[in-house]
């Protein structure tokens, strides 16, 4: 008997013991979802297991099992360990792409060659162009708009940090 078959039998047995005959349709649905998730292709596997976790959470919500029941404890542990399935992936630094043209190369003392993307001397020599908006929008109005946008973005960032780190899930 394979490890997958042992897992499947034990998982379905735990589901049946937790339902205790009260929800035969839920047990059949979970059994079907587990079977489908185990044979799903890799591209769909995460979505299928997320459906299993959702069904197990629904079953456990209606079960008031005693603390010493091993089946309910195992299913709760399974749901807790796989709670992140189905959630959108967090943004990582590797998700961004910056396109830049190299200005030249720089050779170090050790012989390594480095790409240089901005020449510092050329950047310092050039003066920034005069802002074109001063003719159309007064400077005080532009500063007010800039600080309003800054305030809204700061508040949004603070709210995101608050909900990401301080609000319990």
Secondary structure as UniProt FT lines:
FT   HELIX           3..19
FT   TURN            20..21
FT   HELIX           24..39
FT   TURN            42..44
FT   HELIX           45..61
FT   TURN            67..68
FT   HELIX           70..81
FT   TURN            82..86
FT   HELIX           93..95
FT   STRAND          104..107
FT   TURN            109..110
FT   STRAND          113..116
FT   HELIX           120..125
FT   HELIX           132..135
FT   HELIX           139..165
//
